[in-house]
Amino acid sequence: MANAKPPRRTRNRLEAITSDQPPKQIGTYGEAMQWLQGHYNLERHLGGKDTSPPSLERMRTLMELLGNPHRDIPAVHITGTNGKGSTSRMLVELIGATGLDVGSYTSPHIDRVNDRIMIANEPLDDGSFTQALSEIAEVEPWVIEATGHSPSYFEVLCAAAYNWFAATAVDVNVIEVGMGGRWDATNVIDADVAVITNIGPDHMEIIGPTLADIAEEKAGIISKESHVINGESSPELVAVITGNQHREKWQRHQDFDVVADRLAVGGRLVDLATPFGSHQEVFLPVNGAHQAHNAAIAVAAAEAFFGRQLDTEVISEAFQQLQLPARFEIVQRHPMIIIDGAHNPPAASVVAQTLFEDFVNEQQPVLVMGANKPRDPMEFFDALRGPQFSRVIATAANWPRAIPADELGLALKGSGAEIEISPTVPEAIDRAVDAATETGTVLITGSLYVASEARGQLLDTSR
């Protein structure tokens, strides 16, 4: 197929580009996975020696070749150090409860890569996912010809999401940033609502080195047409965020907030306020006081999107359907086994608060912990109140950036906790369950990859 032309959908300057490379033909899910895995995956090498300058050139070229599907659907764009995934899932349920079809793109996945592209918080089935990737493979040769590089793993999936949502005519896109914001592949959209959950010390070596630098990167998702929902309350960082031109801004503690938050059976009972009014006694079927903060952001974002107040009954109905995999998720009761994908000190701190203050048990809990490079595991361990666990089982996920279990165990020595080493997550879980007995508690945390393996062992996640 020498001098092949791009697909007929293209109607722009890229028409002139030719390619000597035929498009990849994908017919099965296995072929789609093999093709996807052949693309550079920054998630596998984060914090490594790759210092390629950030650019949206490949993503913009890809979008043009696809006919700019990201412009067809209004979007809510979500960034922040923690809480993005929870807030995204809440927002999908809120908008969906009004009768609209909502597509969402999130990362990384917990169970299967299909989980990154969802409609109504349900991942694409294998057939649809295969078709979504095949349409990106169809135009890839012209991306390479135009930019000199293949799109990355993340860019392929992001483009597939935008393209699939446009083709299936969803009403709204809820898009979660992968990392940062300004140079993230998702940031080819001009979102109607731009959400910043918070700013914390994560990925400092890439988007830092200061919190102000991180705030500036995340504020890069804001366009002049965006209604900004800002959950960060530090005055210095608020000044950085609101320095970007925007249409309107709602600020946490000023324009929206959690008015009351009470522990309830199976979750929390919260009162929320936005500029449109208040919502009393909304039940959240999830664990942790931090989830009330995420809920306030999600409700504010939904009301900003619609430009009106939502009925409290609609909000309650939406949250009845809410599920947050690997967010203080209780997957077993005897012993109680909790899985949380926390991977940085601020997230560890809220996990510890939830565990030690909301789930009081006379018996000290057992910790299964893994961690990824380049993070400092002791900072995470200290934030998690490590010495309050009866024993700590250091382990490692089957992931290239995982700190080996023996290396992690050595790093935690002298912390004041009893440290054991188990090289694999399944083995670590078995040892923790034996140690906890039926009346105890096991917390599994430290990375989403540890959480994913734990869910795979303890739940049926094959779907």
C-alpha positions in Angstrom: 0.0 0.0 0.0 2.6 2.5 -1.1 1.7 6.2 -0.8 -1.5 5.3 0.9 -3.9 8.2 1.8 -5.6 8.8 5.1 -9.2 7.6 5.6 -11.8 9.7 3.9 -13.0 11.2 7.2 -10.0 13.6 7.1 -10.9 17.0 5.7 -7.9 19.2 6.6 -4.2 19.9 6.0 -3.3 16.3 6.7 -5.0 15.2 3.5 -1.6 15.9 1.8 0.3 13.4 3.9 1.0 10.1 2.4 2.4 6.9 4.1 4.3 3.9 2.8 3.2 2.0 5.9 -0.2 0.1 5.6 -2.6 0.5 8.6 -2.6 -2.3 11.1 -5.5 -4.6 10.7 -7.1 -5.6 14.0 -9.7 -8.3 14.2 -9.7 -9.7 17.7 -9.4 -8.5 21.2 -6.1 -10.4 21.6 -4.7 -8.6 18.5 -5.9 -5.3 19.9 -4.1 -5.9 23.2 -0.9 -7.0 21.4 -1.0 -3.9 19.2 -1.6 -1.6 22.2 1.2 -3.1 24.2 3.6 -2.3 21.4 3.3 1.5 22.2 5.4 3.3 24.7 3.8 3.3 28.1 4.9 6.1 30.4 3.1 4.5 33.3 5.6 1.7 33.2 8.6 4.0 33.2 7.4 7.0 35.2 10.3 8.7 37.0 12.9 7.0 34.8 15.4 8.5 32.4 12.9 9.5 29.7 13.1 13.3 29.5 11.3 13.8 26.2 9.9 17.4 26.2 6.1 17.5 26.7 4.0 18.0 23.6 0.4 17.6 22.4 1.5 17.4 18.7 0.8 13.7 18.3 -2.5 13.9 20.0 -3.6 16.9 18.0 -2.6 15.2 14.8 -4.4 12.1 15.8 -7.5 14.1 16.6 -7.4 15.8 13.2 -7.1 12.5 11.4 -10.1 11.3 13.3 -12.2 14.4 12.4 -11.8 16.1 15.8 -14.4 14.0 17.6 -13.4 15.6 20.9 -15.1 18.8 19.8 -18.5 17.1 19.2 -19.5 16.5 22.9 -19.5 18.9 25.9 -17.0 17.8 28.5 -16.1 18.0 32.2 -12.3 17.8 32.7 -10.9 16.7 36.1 -7.4 17.0 37.5 -5.9 17.0 41.0 -3.4 15.1 43.1 -6.0 12.9 44.8 -9.7 12.2 44.4 -9.9 12.4 40.6 -11.1 8.9 40.1 -13.7 9.0 42.9 -15.0 12.4 41.8 -15.2 11.2 38.1 -17.3 8.2 39.0 -19.6 10.4 41.3 -20.0 12.9 38.5 -20.9 10.2 35.9 -23.6 9.0 38.3 -24.9 12.5 38.9 -25.2 13.5 35.3 -26.5 10.1 34.3 -29.3 10.3 36.9 -30.7 13.2 34.9 -31.3 10.9 31.9 -28.1 11.7 29.9 -25.6 9.2 28.5 -22.2 9.8 30.0 -18.9 8.6 28.6 -15.8 8.7 30.9 -12.1 8.2 30.4 -10.0 7.4 33.5 -6.5 6.0 34.2 -4.8 3.8 35.2 -7.1 0.8 35.1 -7.6 -1.4 38.2 -9.0 -4.6 36.8 -8.8 -4.5 33.0 -7.6 -2.0 30.4 -11.3 -1.8 29.2 -12.1 0.0 32.4 -10.4 3.2 31.1 -13.2 3.8 28.6 -16.7 3.6 30.1 -20.2 4.6 29.5 -22.4 5.0 32.6 -19.4 3.8 34.7 -19.5 0.4 32.8 -16.4 -0.5 30.7 -16.6 -1.2 27.0 -17.1 -4.9 26.2 -14.3 -6.7 24.4 -15.9 -6.3 21.0 -16.5 -2.6 21.4 -13.0 -2.1 22.8 -11.4 -3.9 19.9 -13.3 -1.8 17.4 -12.4 1.4 19.3 -8.7 0.5 19.1 -8.9 -0.6 15.5 -10.0 2.8 14.4 -6.9 4.4 16.0 -4.7 1.7 14.3 -6.3 2.7 11.0 -4.9 6.2 11.1 -1.6 5.6 13.0 0.6 5.5 9.9 -0.3 9.1 9.1 0.4 10.1 12.7 3.9 8.6 12.3 4.4 10.3 8.9 3.3 13.7 10.3 5.1 13.7 13.6 7.9 11.1 13.3 6.6 9.1 16.2 3.9 6.6 17.1 1.3 7.7 19.6 1.9 6.5 23.1 -0.1 3.9 25.0 -2.0 6.7 26.8 -2.6 8.7 23.7 -4.0 5.7 21.8 -6.5 5.0 24.6 -7.4 8.6 25.1 -8.0 9.1 21.3 -10.0 5.8 21.2 -12.2 7.2 24.0 -12.9 10.5 22.4 -13.6 8.8 19.0 -15.9 6.1 20.5 -17.9 8.6 22.5 -18.5 10.7 19.4 -19.4 7.6 17.3 -21.9 6.3 20.0 -23.4 9.8 20.5 -23.0 10.1 24.3 -24.3 13.4 25.7 -21.4 14.3 28.0 -17.8 13.3 28.4 -16.2 13.2 31.9 -12.5 13.1 31.4 -9.9 12.4 34.0 -6.3 13.7 33.5 -3.6 11.1 33.6 -0.9 13.3 35.2 -0.6 17.1 35.5 -2.9 18.8 33.1 -1.3 21.2 30.6 0.6 18.6 28.7 -1.6 15.6 29.4 -3.0 13.9 26.3 -6.6 14.5 27.5 -6.0 18.3 27.2 -7.0 18.7 23.6 -10.5 19.6 24.8 -11.8 23.0 25.9 -14.0 21.7 28.7 -17.2 23.4 29.7 -16.3 22.7 33.4 -12.7 22.3 34.6 -12.4 20.6 38.0 -9.3 20.7 40.3 -9.8 18.4 43.3 -6.7 19.5 45.2 -2.9 20.1 44.9 -0.4 17.9 46.8 3.2 16.7 46.6 3.0 13.9 44.0 5.1 13.5 40.8 7.3 16.3 42.1 10.2 15.1 40.0 8.1 15.5 36.8 5.7 18.3 37.3 7.3 20.0 40.3 9.5 20.8 42.0 7.2 23.1 44.0 3.5 22.9 44.8 3.1 26.1 42.8 4.6 24.4 39.8 2.2 21.5 40.2 -0.8 23.9 40.5 0.3 25.7 37.4 0.5 22.4 35.5 -2.9 21.3 36.6 -4.5 24.7 35.9 -3.4 24.1 32.3 -6.8 22.4 31.7 -8.6 25.7 32.2 -9.6 27.6 29.1 -11.3 30.9 28.8 -14.6 29.1 28.3 -14.3 27.0 31.4 -16.3 27.2 34.6 -13.7 26.3 37.2 -14.6 24.2 40.2 -11.6 24.5 42.6 -11.3 22.2 45.5 -7.8 23.5 46.6 -8.1 26.1 49.3 -4.5 27.2 50.0 -4.5 31.0 49.1 -1.1 30.8 47.4 -2.2 27.9 45.1 -5.7 29.4 44.5 -3.9 32.5 43.2 -2.0 30.3 40.7 -5.0 28.4 39.6 -7.3 31.4 39.1 -4.6 33.3 37.3 -5.7 31.4 34.2 -8.4 33.1 32.1 -11.8 31.4 32.7 -15.5 32.0 32.4 -16.5 31.6 36.0 -15.1 30.1 39.2 -16.5 28.4 42.3 -14.2 28.1 45.2 -14.3 25.5 48.0 -15.3 26.9 51.4 -16.6 30.0 49.7 -19.0 28.9 47.0 -19.5 25.2 47.7 -18.7 23.0 50.7 -19.5 20.1 53.0 -21.8 21.6 55.6 -22.1 18.5 57.8 -20.6 15.0 57.6 -21.7 12.2 59.8 -20.6 8.5 60.0 -23.5 6.2 59.0 -24.1 2.5 58.7 -22.5 1.6 55.4 -21.1 5.0 54.6 -21.7 8.7 55.4 -24.6 11.1 55.7 -23.7 14.5 54.4 -25.1 18.0 53.9 -23.8 19.9 50.9 -24.0 23.5 49.7 -23.5 25.1 46.3 -24.3 28.6 45.0 -27.7 27.3 44.0 -28.7 26.1 47.4 -28.2 23.2 49.9 -28.8 19.4 49.9 -29.6 17.8 53.2 -28.9 14.3 54.4 -27.4 12.8 51.2 -26.2 9.2 51.8 -22.8 8.2 50.4 -22.4 4.4 50.4 -18.6 4.8 50.6 -16.0 5.0 53.4 -13.9 8.0 54.5 -14.6 11.6 55.4 -12.6 12.7 52.3 -15.3 11.2 50.1 -17.7 13.9 51.4 -15.3 16.5 50.0 -15.2 14.6 46.6 -19.0 14.5 46.6 -19.2 18.3 47.2 -16.9 18.8 44.2 -18.9 16.5 42.0 -22.3 18.1 42.9 -20.8 21.5 42.3 -19.4 20.4 38.9 -22.7 18.9 37.9 -24.7 22.0 38.8 -22.1 24.2 37.1 -22.5 22.0 34.0 -26.3 22.3 33.9 -26.4 25.9 35.2 -29.0 25.0 37.8 -29.6 23.2 41.1 -30.1 19.5 41.0 -32.9 18.0 43.0 -31.7 16.4 46.2 -33.7 13.3 45.3 -31.7 13.0 42.0 -28.4 13.3 43.9 -29.5 10.7 46.4 -30.6 8.3 43.6 -27.3 8.9 41.8 -25.2 8.1 44.8 -27.2 4.9 45.6 -25.6 3.4 42.5 -22.1 4.6 43.4 -19.2 2.1 43.5 -15.6 3.0 44.1 -13.3 0.1 43.4 -10.0 0.1 45.4 -11.1 3.2 47.3 -11.2 1.9 50.9 -13.1 -1.0 49.4 -14.2 -3.7 51.9 -14.0 -7.0 50.0 -14.3 -9.4 52.9 -15.7 -9.4 56.4 -14.0 -12.2 58.4 -11.4 -11.0 58.6 -12.3 -7.6 57.3 -10.1 -7.0 54.2 -9.8 -3.5 52.9 -8.2 -2.5 49.5 -7.1 1.0 48.8 -5.0 2.2 45.9 -3.5 5.1 47.8 0.1 5.7 46.6 1.2 9.0 48.0 1.4 10.5 51.6 -1.7 12.7 51.4 -3.8 9.7 50.3 -2.1 7.5 52.9 -3.1 10.0 55.6 -6.8 9.9 54.7 -6.7 6.0 54.6 -5.2 6.0 58.1 -7.8 8.4 59.4 -10.6 6.3 58.0 -9.2 3.1 59.3 -8.2 4.1 62.8 -11.0 6.6 63.5 -14.0 5.1 61.7 -13.2 1.4 62.0 -12.1 1.0 65.6 -11.1 -2.5 66.6 -9.4 -3.7 69.8 -7.2 -5.9 67.6 -4.4 -4.0 65.7 -4.8 -4.3 61.9 -2.3 -6.1 59.6 -0.8 -4.1 56.7 0.1 -5.5 53.3 2.1 -2.8 51.5 3.7 -2.4 48.2 5.2 0.7 46.6 6.5 1.9 43.3 9.6 3.8 42.3 10.6 6.6 42.6 8.4 7.3 45.7 9.9 7.2 49.2 8.1 4.4 51.0 8.9 5.7 54.4 7.0 8.9 53.7 4.0 6.9 52.8 4.4 4.5 55.7 4.6 7.4 58.2 1.5 9.0 56.8 -0.3 5.7 57.1 0.6 5.5 60.8 2.6 2.4 60.2 3.7 1.6 63.8 0.0 1.2 64.7 -0.3 -2.0 62.7 0.4 -5.3 64.5 2.6 -6.4 61.6 3.5 -5.1 58.1 4.0 -7.5 55.2 6.1 -5.8 52.5 5.4 -7.1 49.0 5.6 -6.1 45.4 3.2 -6.0 42.5 4.0 -7.6 39.2 4.9 -4.2 37.7 8.2 -2.8 36.3 8.3 0.1 38.7 7.5 -1.9 41.8 10.1 -1.7 44.6 11.2 -5.3 45.3 9.7 -6.7 48.5 13.0 -7.3 50.2 14.1 -3.8 49.3 10.9 -2.4 50.6 11.2 -4.4 53.8 14.7 -3.1 54.4 13.5 0.5 53.9 10.9 0.0 56.6 13.2 -1.6 59.1 13.6 0.5 62.2 10.2 2.1 61.7 8.9 0.7 65.0 6.7 -2.0 63.3 7.2 -5.7 62.9 8.2 -6.2 59.3 7.8 -9.4 57.2 8.7 -9.9 53.6 6.5 -11.7 51.0 7.7 -11.4 47.4 4.2 -11.7 45.7 0.9 -10.0 46.5 -1.1 -13.3 46.7 1.4 -14.8 49.2 1.3 -11.6 51.2 -2.5 -11.6 51.4 -2.5 -15.3 52.5 0.0 -14.5 55.3 -1.9 -11.4 56.4 -5.3 -13.3 56.6 -3.7 -16.0 58.8 -2.2 -13.3 61.0 -5.4 -11.4 61.4 -7.7 -14.3 62.2 -11.4 -14.0 61.7 -11.9 -11.1 64.0 -9.1 -8.9 62.7 -8.5 -6.4 59.9 -6.2 -6.4 56.9 -5.4 -3.3 54.9 -3.9 -3.8 51.4 -2.4 -0.6 49.9 0.6 1.3 48.5 -0.2 1.3 44.8 -3.1 0.8 42.4 -1.1 -2.2 41.0 -1.1 -3.9 44.4 -4.8 -3.1 44.7 -5.4 -4.6 41.3 -3.7 -7.9 42.1 -5.5 -8.1 45.4 -8.9 -7.6 43.8 -8.0 -10.2 41.2 -7.3 -12.7 44.0 -10.2 -11.8 46.3 -13.0 -10.9 43.9 -14.2 -12.2 40.5 -12.9 -9.3 38.3 -12.8 -11.3 35.1 -16.1 -9.8 33.9 
